[in-house]
Each structure stands twice: as C-alpha cells, then as structure tokens.
Amino acid sequence: MNKPKMADADSGLFKPGSKLKHRKTGGFYKVLLLANVEASLEPAYVYESMQSHDFWIRPQAEMEDGRFELIPAAEKE
C-alpha cells in the first residue's frame, strides 16, 4: 500500500509569508503554511485575513486556480 506524499511547505505556488489579494472580494491575506488535510492528505494552505485576523484553510488547487493574486514585494509595505 503506497502512502500519499505529504505536502512540502515550499512546494506550493505561494510561499509562507506571501501576501495575496482575493480577486473577487478584494480581501488581503497572508500565507502561513502549506499543510495536509488529515482525512485525505490533500495539500491545503493555511492563511490569515489581514483585515480580521481570522485564520482559513483552503485546498492548494483552489488557492492556485486564479482566485488569488500575489501582491508584489514593493506593495507589501
């Protein structure tokens, strides 16, 4: 029986510390880490709202499908 490969924190499109903008809502978020959903071992991002400081989890495939755009480093300040 093959064990699914666990997510590598550096394997995602967005790296820990990256700041993102949600294209539809305009919300700003900070990526904390890439983790695994316990039940399926599906890779998922853990991220924080920069407005409310709530924490969220979203599957890697959804985060990287164009819903979010990376905020360039010059705009982070």
BAMIMI-427263 format. One record per residue: residue in one letter; x, z, y of N, C-alpha, C in turn. Coordinates in Angstrom, 2 decimals, padded with zeros to 5 digits. Layout:
<atoms>
   r      n.xx      n.zz      n.yy     ca.xx     ca.zz     ca.yy      c.xx      c.zz      c.yy
   A         X         Z         Y         X         Z         Y         X         Z         Y
...
</atoms>
This chain:
<atoms>
   r      n.xx      n.zz      n.yy     ca.xx     ca.zz     ca.yy      c.xx      c.zz      c.yy
   M    000.84    000.00   -001.18    000.00    000.00    000.00    000.89    000.00    001.25
   N    000.70   -000.96    002.12    001.51   -001.06    003.33    000.89   -000.24    004.45
   K    001.72    000.55    005.08    001.27    001.35    006.22    001.35    000.49    007.48
   P    000.27    000.48    008.30    000.33   -000.31    009.56    001.46    000.18    010.45
   K    002.05   -000.74    011.18    003.14   -000.41    012.10    002.59    000.37    013.29
   M    003.22    001.46    013.61    002.81    002.28    014.75    003.24    001.58    016.04
   A    002.48    001.83    017.10    002.79    001.23    018.40    004.11    001.79    018.93
   D    004.91    000.93    019.49    006.14    001.32    020.16    005.80    001.41    021.65
   A    006.12    002.53    022.26    005.76    002.76    023.66    006.26    001.67    024.59
   D    007.32    000.98    024.21    007.89   -000.06    025.06    007.47   -001.47    024.63
   S    006.57   -001.59    023.67    006.23   -002.92    023.17    005.08   -003.57    023.93
   G    004.38   -002.82    024.75    003.25   -003.38    025.48    003.66   -004.19    026.69
   L    002.72   -004.94    027.20    002.92   -005.73    028.41    003.18   -004.82    029.60
   F    002.46   -003.69    029.66    002.59   -002.72    030.75    003.41   -001.53    030.26
   K    004.45   -001.19    030.98    005.34   -000.10    030.60    004.87    001.21    031.21
   P    005.24    002.36    030.60    004.90    003.65    031.20    005.39    003.70    032.65
   G    004.51    004.17    033.54    004.83    004.24    034.96    004.33    003.03    035.74
   S    003.94    001.96    035.04    003.40    000.78    035.73    002.11    001.14    036.45
   K    001.92    000.53    037.59    000.67    000.72    038.33   -000.12   -000.58    038.28
   L   -001.43   -000.43    038.01   -002.30   -001.57    037.76   -003.52   -001.53    038.66
   K   -004.10   -002.71    038.88   -005.36   -002.82    039.60   -006.36   -003.48    038.67
   H   -007.55   -002.90    038.54   -008.62   -003.49    037.74   -009.24   -004.61    038.56
   R   -009.23   -005.81    038.04   -009.67   -006.98    038.81   -011.14   -006.91    039.21
   K   -012.00   -006.35    038.38   -013.44   -006.32    038.67   -013.82   -005.19    039.62
   T   -013.32   -003.97    039.36   -013.74   -002.81    040.14   -012.83   -002.53    041.34
   G   -011.59   -003.03    041.28   -010.63   -002.76    042.34   -009.94   -001.41    042.22
   G   -010.23   -000.68    041.14   -009.61    000.63    040.92   -008.13    000.50    040.61
   F   -007.39    001.57    040.94   -005.95    001.61    040.69   -005.65    002.63    039.61
   Y   -004.71    002.27    038.73   -004.40    003.09    037.57   -002.90    003.13    037.33
   K   -002.46    004.21    036.69   -001.05    004.36    036.31   -000.98    004.48    034.79
   V   -000.16    003.64    034.16    000.02    003.66    032.71    000.88    004.87    032.35
   L    000.40    005.66    031.40    001.15    006.83    030.94    001.94    006.52    029.68
   L    001.29    005.88    028.70    001.99    005.56    027.47    001.15    004.64    026.61
   L    001.79    004.07    025.60    001.12    003.27    024.58    001.08    004.15    023.33
   A   -000.12    004.37    022.81   -000.31    005.27    021.66   -001.04    004.52    020.56
   N   -001.51    005.26    019.55   -002.28    004.68    018.46   -003.61    005.42    018.33
   V   -004.69    004.67    018.10   -005.98    005.27    017.79   -005.86    005.86    016.39
   E   -006.20    007.12    016.22   -005.98    007.82    014.96   -006.68    007.15    013.78
   A   -007.92    006.76    013.94   -008.70    006.23    012.82   -008.22    004.86    012.35
   S   -007.77    004.03    013.27   -007.43    002.65    012.92   -005.95    002.31    013.10
   L   -005.23    003.16    013.78   -003.83    002.94    014.17   -003.68    001.77    015.14
   E   -004.80    001.33    015.72   -004.77    000.26    016.72   -004.01    000.77    017.95
   P   -003.09   -000.04    018.51   -002.39    000.39    019.71   -003.35    000.47    020.90
   A   -003.16    001.49    021.71   -004.03    001.70    022.87   -003.21    002.32    024.01
   Y   -003.57    001.95    025.22   -002.93    002.53    026.40   -003.64    003.81    026.81
   V   -002.86    004.78    027.24   -003.38    005.98    027.89   -003.00    005.80    029.35
   Y   -003.99    005.89    030.23   -003.72    005.66    031.64   -004.55    006.58    032.51
   E   -004.13    006.72    033.77   -004.74    007.67    034.70   -005.27    006.94    035.92
   S   -006.48    007.33    036.34   -007.03    006.81    037.58   -006.24    007.41    038.74
   M   -005.80    006.57    039.66   -005.04    007.07    040.81   -005.98    007.62    041.89
   Q   -007.29    007.39    041.73   -008.26    007.94    042.68   -008.79    009.31    042.20
   S   -009.32    009.36    040.98   -009.97    010.57    040.48   -009.06    011.44    039.61
   H   -007.95    010.88    039.17   -007.00    011.53    038.26   -007.62    011.83    036.89
   D   -008.68    011.07    036.54   -009.22    011.12    035.18   -008.29    010.34    034.27
   F   -008.29    010.69    032.99   -007.46    010.00    032.00   -008.35    009.14    031.12
   W   -007.83    007.97    030.76   -008.59    006.99    029.99   -007.73    006.44    028.86
   I   -008.41    005.93    027.84   -007.74    005.26    026.72   -008.45    003.93    026.52
   R   -007.67    002.86    026.39   -008.25    001.53    026.18   -007.37    000.77    025.19
   P   -007.97    000.05    024.24   -007.16   -000.73    023.29   -006.20   -001.68    024.02
   Q   -005.03   -001.84    023.45   -004.00   -002.69    024.05   -004.52   -004.09    024.31
   A   -005.28   -004.64    023.37   -005.79   -006.01    023.53   -006.67   -006.13    024.77
   E   -007.49   -005.13    025.04   -008.36   -005.16    026.24   -007.55   -005.01    027.52
   M   -006.57   -004.13    027.50   -005.75   -003.92    028.71   -004.99   -005.18    029.09
   E   -004.60   -005.95    028.08   -003.74   -007.11    028.31   -004.51   -008.43    028.35
   D   -005.85   -008.39    028.41   -006.64   -009.62    028.37   -006.95   -010.20    029.76
   G   -006.36   -009.65    030.80   -006.58   -010.17    032.15   -007.45   -009.29    033.02
   R   -007.98   -008.20    032.47   -008.81   -007.28    033.27   -008.00   -006.53    034.31
   F   -006.71   -006.34    034.01   -005.82   -005.57    034.88   -004.68   -006.45    035.36
   E   -004.26   -006.22    036.59   -003.08   -006.92    037.10   -002.04   -005.88    037.52
   L   -000.80   -006.22    037.26    000.32   -005.35    037.61    000.52   -005.38    039.11
   I    000.67   -004.20    039.70    000.97   -004.11    041.13    002.49   -004.22    041.27
   P    002.98   -005.21    042.01    004.43   -005.35    042.18    005.06   -004.08    042.75
   A    006.30   -003.82    042.38    007.01   -002.59    042.79    006.99   -002.39    044.30
   A    007.08   -003.44    045.08    007.11   -003.32    046.54    005.79   -002.77    047.07
   E    004.68   -002.97    046.36    003.37   -002.50    046.81    003.04   -001.10    046.32
   K    003.88   -000.52    045.48    003.60    000.79    044.88    003.79    001.92    045.88
   E    004.59    001.72    046.87    004.94    002.80    047.80    003.79    003.18    048.70
</atoms>
